[in-house]
Structures are given as C-alpha cells and as structure tokens.
C-alpha cells in the first residue's frame, strides 16, 4: 500500500531512535488544506485508534487512518540528504495536481476544495 525507500526508512528509524517515548511509530495521513486541497501529515505517534490501519514497511510500523488511506494508497516516500534542499519527498499516484512545493495535492475522486488560480 505504501512504499518507503531505503534512505527514507534509514532516516525515519534514526529519528525514531531519538524519541524518548517508547513504542513510537510513523503515522501518515492527510488533512484538508494547502493550496491544492489536501496536505500530507507525517509524524510520530504512540497511540492507535479503531479508525487506524497498521502495516509494516521496511521494518517500520506505519499507521494510517482509514479516511486518509484511499487518498495515499500507493504513496512512495523518499529521503534525500542534500543539505538545505534535502528532506522527505512524497510521490502520490492518486494525485491529479500538486502545489509547487509538493506538500499538498488534489485527486480526481476527492477533489477537496476547488483549485486556486495559483499556489
């Protein structure tokens, strides 16, 4: 369902090791907002709900809420350590439009809000 590159997995595992709360995992999701309709949500969490779907990707526990899953199913996460311009990138095969920075997107079936004239 979700793919995480080796470089992104390594960076996420490193970041998880730095957390002081035990049993942390990667939480992915989307929220309404951003110039294209939806924004990605990615962070660490230690609590699951009955509304969550759990998966193991590259030995990382990944949790996604059921409402977000159709919007990011097939998401590919990568990480590039390129100094100031590096970081995590998202490639979403469901996105029909994205903003210039890649932080927000729109899909054909979940259009969110109408596309603005410019981002």
Buried (B, 14 or more C-beta within 10 A) or exposed (E): EBEBBEBBBBBBEEEBEEEEEEEBBBBBBBEEBBBBBBBBBBEBBEEBEEEBBEBEBBEBBBBBBEEBBEBBEEBBBBBBEEEEEEEBEBEBEBBBBBBEEBBBBBBEEBBBEEBEEEB
